[in-house]
Every structure is written in C-alpha cells, then in structure tokens.
C-alpha cells in the first residue's frame, strides 16, 4: 500500500507545483490596450493604456508597431515610445500617425519590443507577457 501511495503523492505534488508555477506566470503581464482612436485635422491619434504587472519597473518601453490599412497593406512601421512604466502602475500614452485617416486603418501589429528595460527584468519579458486589448474599432495583435 505504501509503495502505491508514494508515487501517487509525488505525482500529486509535482502537479500542484506546476499549477502554482503557472499561476504565478499568468499573474505577470504587460497589458497594452488601444483605448481610443481619434481623427484630428492632420493625423489619426491612437491612445493606449499600459498596465505593468511584470514585477519590475520598466525604465523604457519602446514597441515596434506595424499599422495596416483596411485592405491588409502595410501603411507604416513606427516605434511607439511608452517611456517609463512603473510596476503596478497604469500609464496613458498618445501617438499621432501624421497623414493617416483613422477610418482607413485596419490593424495594429506589435512586431517587437525595441527596448524593454528595467532592473531585475528578464530578457524578452515584455513580449512574452504582453497582453493586447482594444476598445477602439481597430484590431491590435502581436
């Protein structure tokens, strides 16, 4: 009976440990939400909300983005500089796309993290834990 119990106990502990580790992993995130898209006289203004739950302050966050038109053709490639984003804090940043008509845009792709730096932050953390959302009438993917 003990021989059967020990392997079962070890398997149960391993499963519980893996579940706890994966729960800790899912708690870490960098949430990027496209909140609004506003047409100005000379540009389409994108307003983003960033929530940092990575467990470390971001001293710099620069994302390489690709903006596609409604037909799926690349309209432009840009670097969006979100500046510093302290851990546990929310920041709002706006980016103007000069000459762009908001109604003609189809999607924003977060292609890469050009800069994602902060003390104690593991390499690749921003893209690995990036969670994308959109409240605007424009898809955001990554």
C-alpha positions in Angstrom: 0.0 0.0 0.0 2.8 2.4 0.9 4.5 1.6 -2.5 1.4 2.8 -4.3 0.9 5.8 -2.1 4.4 7.3 -2.5 4.4 7.5 -6.4 0.8 8.9 -6.2 1.9 11.5 -3.7 5.0 12.5 -5.7 2.8 12.9 -8.9 0.3 15.0 -6.9 3.0 17.3 -5.5 4.5 17.7 -9.0 1.2 18.6 -10.5 0.4 21.1 -7.7 3.9 22.7 -8.0 3.4 23.1 -11.8 0.0 24.6 -11.3 1.3 27.0 -8.7 4.2 28.0 -11.0 1.9 28.5 -14.0 -0.5 30.6 -11.8 2.5 32.8 -10.9 3.4 33.1 -14.6 -0.1 34.2 -15.6 -0.1 36.9 -12.9 2.8 38.6 -14.6 1.7 40.7 -17.5 2.2 43.8 -19.5 -1.3 44.8 -20.6 -1.5 47.1 -23.6 -4.9 48.4 -24.5 -5.8 50.6 -27.5 -8.3 52.7 -25.7 -9.4 55.3 -28.4 -8.7 56.2 -31.9 -9.4 59.9 -32.8 -9.2 61.7 -36.1 -7.5 65.1 -35.8 -7.1 67.6 -38.7 -3.7 66.2 -39.6 -3.4 62.7 -38.1 -5.1 59.7 -36.6 -4.4 59.8 -32.8 -4.1 56.4 -31.0 -4.5 56.4 -27.2 -3.0 53.5 -25.3 -3.4 52.4 -21.7 -0.4 50.4 -20.3 -0.6 48.4 -17.1 2.7 47.0 -15.8 2.4 43.8 -13.7 5.8 42.3 -14.7 7.2 42.5 -11.1 9.7 45.2 -12.1 9.7 48.8 -13.1 10.1 49.5 -16.8 12.7 52.2 -17.3 12.0 52.2 -21.0 9.4 50.6 -23.2 9.6 51.1 -27.0 7.5 48.9 -29.2 7.9 48.4 -32.9 4.5 48.6 -34.4 3.2 48.0 -37.9 0.0 49.8 -39.0 -2.0 48.1 -41.7 -4.8 49.7 -43.8 -8.3 48.1 -44.0 -7.1 46.1 -47.0 -4.2 44.5 -45.1 -1.5 46.5 -46.7 1.3 47.9 -44.5 0.6 51.6 -44.1 3.6 52.3 -41.9 6.1 50.9 -39.4 6.7 53.0 -36.3 8.4 53.0 -32.9 6.0 53.8 -30.1 7.9 55.1 -27.1 5.9 54.5 -24.0 8.7 55.9 -21.8 8.9 54.5 -18.2 6.1 52.4 -16.8 6.5 51.7 -13.0 5.5 48.3 -11.8 1.9 48.2 -10.6 1.0 51.4 -12.3 -1.1 52.5 -15.2 0.2 54.9 -17.9 -1.7 56.5 -20.8 0.2 57.5 -24.0 -0.9 59.0 -27.2 0.7 58.6 -30.6 -0.2 60.6 -33.8 0.0 59.0 -37.2 0.5 62.0 -39.4 -1.5 62.0 -42.6 -3.4 58.9 -41.6 -7.2 58.6 -41.7 -8.5 56.5 -38.8 -11.3 55.1 -40.9 -8.8 53.7 -43.4 -6.9 51.7 -40.8 -7.4 48.0 -40.3 -5.0 46.7 -37.7 -2.0 47.5 -35.5 0.6 44.7 -35.0 3.1 44.9 -32.2 6.0 43.4 -34.0 8.7 43.5 -31.4 10.0 45.2 -28.3 12.7 47.6 -29.5 13.5 48.5 -25.9 12.2 46.8 -22.7 14.5 47.5 -19.9 14.4 47.7 -16.1 16.3 46.4 -13.1 15.6 42.7 -12.5 13.6 42.3 -15.7 14.4 39.1 -17.6 15.2 39.3 -21.3 12.1 39.0 -23.5 9.7 39.7 -20.6 7.7 42.4 -22.4 6.9 40.3 -25.5 6.4 37.1 -23.5 3.9 38.6 -21.1 2.3 41.1 -23.5 -1.5 41.0 -23.3 -3.2 43.0 -26.0 -6.7 44.5 -26.0 -8.7 47.1 -28.0 -11.7 49.2 -27.1 -11.4 51.0 -30.3 -12.7 50.0 -33.7 -9.2 48.7 -34.6 -7.7 45.3 -34.0 -4.4 45.1 -32.0 -2.4 41.9 -32.4 1.1 40.7 -31.6 
